[in-house]
Amino acid sequence: MSVSVFFTCVIAFCLYHWGIWTGMLGRALVGLARYSISYYGIAGWLPWLSPMRGWIMGVSHVLFGAVAGGVYEALERDRFTRVPH
């Protein structure tokens, strides 16, 4: 869970102010990339990851990225400061 929160914060910093749909799509693609890296790249060093490969894990990574992006963009507030005349 802490790794997920960490990557969500990193992704939020990278995809800042692009709108809700772009944020959700971008973070869903990052979730797919994280799935590919974790279960196909790192599985050589951590063999216990290999049996966990499958469409359910892929979909869960994509959905987590999309939901994290949507929530972040929905909670984002623009702050404006008043400029004195």
N, C-alpha and C positions, 0 to 999 in steps of 0.2 A: 504494500500500500504506500509506503513512504517513497519508493522508487517512482510510482505512478504520480504522486503529488509533485515530486521533484521535476519530472519530465513535463508535467502540465504547466508548471511555472516557467520552465525554459521555453516551451512552445508559446505560452502566452506572451512572453517577452518578445519573441521573434515575429509573431503574427499579430502585432498590435495595431489597432485602428483600421482594419480592413473590412469591417462589416460582419454581420452575423453569418451570412451564407458562405462567404469566403473563409471566415474563421472556422466554421464547422467542416467545410470541405477540406481545407488545408490540414486541420488537425486530424481528420479521418485518414487522410493520406499518410500523415506522420504515424498514426496508429498502425496502419498497414505496413509501413516501413519498419517500425519497431517489432512487429510480429515476425517479419521476414528475417530481420537481423537476429532476433532472439532465438527463434526456433529452427533456423536453417544455418545461420552463421556461427552462433555461440554453441550450438548443440554438439559441435565437435569436441569442445572442451568440457562441456557439462552433459554427459550422455543421458541423464535423467530427463532432459528436456525433449528428447526425440519422441517418446511415446505420447507426449502432450500435443503434438502437431495435429492439426485438423481444422475443419471449417469453423467449428464452434469457437476455437481460440482466435482464429482470424477475425471473425465477425465481432467477437467481444472486444478485441483491440481497436477495430475500426469504430465501433459504437462508443467506446470509452473516449476516443479522441474527438469524435463528433459532439458528444454530449459535453465534454469538458470545454470545447471551443464555443459551443452555444451558450453555456452557462457563463463563461467568462465574458463573452461579448454582451450578453443580456445584463450582466451586473456592472458593466463598465459605465462610468459616468464621466462626462466631459466637464472639466472645471474651468471656468472662465474667470479672469480677474478684471476688475473694473480699472480702466486706465483714467487717471485724472486728466481733466482738460486743461 
